[in-house]
């Protein structure tokens, strides 16, 4: 006898400056322009996490926070380590870093990608895929347990794009 059971999935949407590490049943999303998201996955534990940062390096525009890549990436690594991950089991994906016309700091996207690559290399974490640069924003969905990503490119990022799941789930 077969039963039709719904699979419970936990959804998290990351605004800029957020870091999330979670279990295998989690999907994490973000909307990116010049921002970058680093997705980390633990091959052994089947857990993962993602950050969403605006600027490359702390001290660039203000005091250190998760809005800066150097802080956000190290925060994400630390969260996964506290969940039991070993450095040798982690792999990364980098998404975002577009050049958006009209944005005050047009070169920020490229700098964000560069700092992500630098910190991951320094920590010995291989980058297994990237979808970076260009002139389009991105909507990203990352499955923490399987390390699968879905990237949707868009010509224009609208206000409603930033919390697509929350609005749909509440209705």
Backbone torsions as a table, in degrees:
resi	resn	phi	psi	omega
1	UNK	NA	126.7	179.8
2	UNK	-101.9	146.7	177.1
3	UNK	-116.2	150.3	178.9
4	UNK	-106.2	95.7	-178.4
5	UNK	-104.3	137.6	176.7
6	UNK	-74.5	140.5	177.0
7	UNK	-88.5	124.4	-179.9
8	UNK	-81.1	123.4	179.4
9	UNK	-121.1	134.5	177.9
10	UNK	-96.9	127.2	-177.6
11	UNK	-111.6	136.6	178.1
12	UNK	-131.9	133.7	174.2
13	UNK	-113.5	127.0	-175.8
14	UNK	-99.1	118.0	169.6
15	UNK	-78.1	168.6	177.6
16	UNK	-56.3	136.3	179.4
17	UNK	90.1	7.7	-178.3
18	UNK	-102.1	152.2	176.7
19	UNK	-135.3	133.8	-177.8
20	UNK	-138.8	128.7	171.7
21	UNK	-123.0	134.0	-172.6
22	UNK	-154.5	177.4	-175.5
23	UNK	-81.7	-175.3	-171.3
24	UNK	-65.2	-24.6	-176.3
25	UNK	-93.8	21.4	-174.9
26	UNK	-109.0	142.0	172.2
27	UNK	-119.5	132.6	-177.2
28	UNK	-119.6	136.4	-179.8
29	UNK	-127.3	160.2	175.9
30	UNK	-157.7	157.5	173.2
31	UNK	-115.4	125.7	-170.9
32	UNK	-123.7	138.6	168.6
33	UNK	-115.3	-101.2	173.8
34	UNK	-78.0	-15.9	178.6
35	UNK	-63.9	162.1	177.0
36	UNK	-127.4	144.6	171.1
37	UNK	-117.0	131.4	172.3
38	UNK	-106.9	123.4	177.3
39	UNK	-104.0	125.7	176.9
40	UNK	-114.6	140.1	-179.7
41	UNK	-132.7	136.9	175.7
42	UNK	-97.9	111.5	-177.6
43	UNK	-63.0	-32.2	-176.3
44	UNK	-80.8	-48.2	-176.2
45	UNK	-87.6	-13.0	-178.3
46	UNK	58.7	44.3	173.9
47	UNK	-124.5	171.2	179.7
48	UNK	-166.5	-175.5	179.7
49	UNK	-167.2	171.3	-177.6
50	UNK	-149.9	150.3	171.1
51	UNK	-122.8	170.0	179.9
52	UNK	-144.2	105.3	-176.3
53	UNK	-121.2	153.3	-174.1
54	UNK	-95.9	-38.5	-172.5
55	UNK	-125.2	154.5	-175.6
56	UNK	-71.0	-48.6	-167.5
57	UNK	-136.7	134.8	177.9
58	UNK	-62.4	150.3	-175.2
59	UNK	87.6	-12.2	179.7
60	UNK	-65.7	-50.0	-178.7
61	UNK	-126.7	-6.1	-177.3
62	UNK	176.0	-160.5	-177.1
63	UNK	-75.6	156.2	-177.2
64	UNK	-59.9	133.7	174.4
65	UNK	-158.2	176.0	179.6
66	UNK	-70.2	-1.6	173.9
67	UNK	-74.2	-11.7	-177.6
68	UNK	-107.1	136.0	-176.6
69	UNK	-57.0	-43.8	-177.9
70	UNK	-63.5	-31.7	178.3
71	UNK	-80.9	-48.0	-174.5
72	UNK	-63.4	-39.9	-179.4
73	UNK	-68.3	-43.6	178.0
74	UNK	-66.5	-34.2	175.0
75	UNK	-62.4	-44.7	-179.7
76	UNK	-63.6	-45.1	177.0
77	UNK	-58.2	-45.8	180.0
78	UNK	-61.4	-41.7	178.6
79	UNK	-62.0	-44.4	179.5
80	UNK	-67.6	-37.1	177.3
81	UNK	-62.7	-40.9	178.3
82	UNK	-66.8	-21.4	176.7
83	UNK	-87.2	-0.4	175.9
84	UNK	109.4	1.3	179.7
85	UNK	-69.6	145.0	171.4
86	UNK	-104.6	147.5	-176.9
87	UNK	-56.9	-38.6	-176.5
88	UNK	-70.8	-11.6	179.3
89	UNK	-96.4	-4.8	-176.3
90	UNK	-90.2	144.8	171.5
91	UNK	-139.3	155.2	-171.2
92	UNK	-125.3	155.8	168.6
93	UNK	-131.3	141.1	-179.8
94	UNK	-118.9	130.6	-178.9
95	UNK	-135.6	139.7	173.7
96	UNK	114.2	-151.3	177.2
97	UNK	75.6	34.9	180.0
98	UNK	-74.0	161.8	169.6
99	UNK	-98.7	112.2	-177.6
100	UNK	-107.6	118.5	-180.0
101	UNK	-65.6	142.5	-178.2
102	UNK	90.9	-12.5	177.5
103	UNK	-80.7	134.8	-174.0
104	UNK	-53.4	-42.0	-177.5
105	UNK	-111.0	76.9	-175.9
106	UNK	-59.1	-30.9	-177.7
107	UNK	-82.1	-4.4	-176.1
108	UNK	-60.2	-39.9	-179.1
109	UNK	-56.1	-47.9	179.1
110	UNK	-64.6	-37.8	178.1
111	UNK	-67.4	-36.6	177.8
112	UNK	-63.0	-43.4	178.6
113	UNK	-64.0	-43.1	-178.1
114	UNK	-62.2	-43.2	-179.5
115	UNK	-68.1	-36.1	178.1
116	UNK	-61.4	-48.9	179.4
117	UNK	-59.4	-42.5	-177.3
118	UNK	-63.4	-47.4	-177.5
119	UNK	-68.8	-40.8	178.4
120	UNK	-63.9	-42.1	178.1
121	UNK	-62.9	-43.9	179.3
122	UNK	-58.8	-34.4	-179.8
123	UNK	-90.4	2.5	177.8
124	UNK	71.8	24.7	-179.4
125	UNK	-98.9	116.6	-178.9
126	UNK	-71.2	141.3	174.5
127	UNK	-93.6	113.9	-176.1
128	UNK	-92.5	-18.3	174.3
129	UNK	-160.2	155.0	177.0
130	UNK	-141.0	145.5	167.3
131	UNK	-137.1	89.4	-169.8
132	UNK	-132.5	162.9	175.1
133	UNK	75.9	-158.9	-179.0
134	UNK	78.9	-165.5	-174.2
135	UNK	-123.0	15.4	-178.8
136	UNK	-118.8	146.3	172.5
137	UNK	-73.5	168.5	-178.0
138	UNK	-137.5	144.4	167.4
139	UNK	-108.1	129.3	-173.9
140	UNK	-121.5	135.0	170.2
141	UNK	-126.4	127.8	-177.7
142	UNK	-122.2	128.4	175.7
143	UNK	-95.5	113.0	-173.6
144	UNK	-62.9	-33.4	-176.2
145	UNK	-80.8	-31.1	-175.8
146	UNK	-107.1	-11.6	-177.8
147	UNK	68.3	23.6	177.2
148	UNK	-90.0	140.3	176.0
149	UNK	-123.4	148.8	171.7
150	UNK	-123.3	120.8	-179.5
151	UNK	-117.4	123.0	177.1
152	UNK	-114.4	121.7	-179.8
153	UNK	-90.2	145.2	-177.5
154	UNK	-139.1	145.5	178.3
155	UNK	-73.3	-31.8	-175.4
156	UNK	-139.7	128.5	176.8
157	UNK	-93.4	125.6	-178.5
158	UNK	-106.0	159.6	-179.3
159	UNK	-54.7	-40.5	-179.4
160	UNK	-65.1	-16.8	179.3
161	UNK	-71.4	-22.3	-171.6
162	UNK	-73.1	-28.8	178.1
163	UNK	-133.4	58.4	-174.7
164	UNK	-65.4	-35.5	-175.9
165	UNK	-77.5	-40.9	-178.0
166	UNK	-58.5	-46.7	-178.9
167	UNK	-64.8	-39.8	-179.2
168	UNK	-70.4	-36.9	-178.2
169	UNK	-72.3	-32.0	-177.9
170	UNK	-77.0	-23.5	-178.3
171	UNK	-84.5	NA	NA
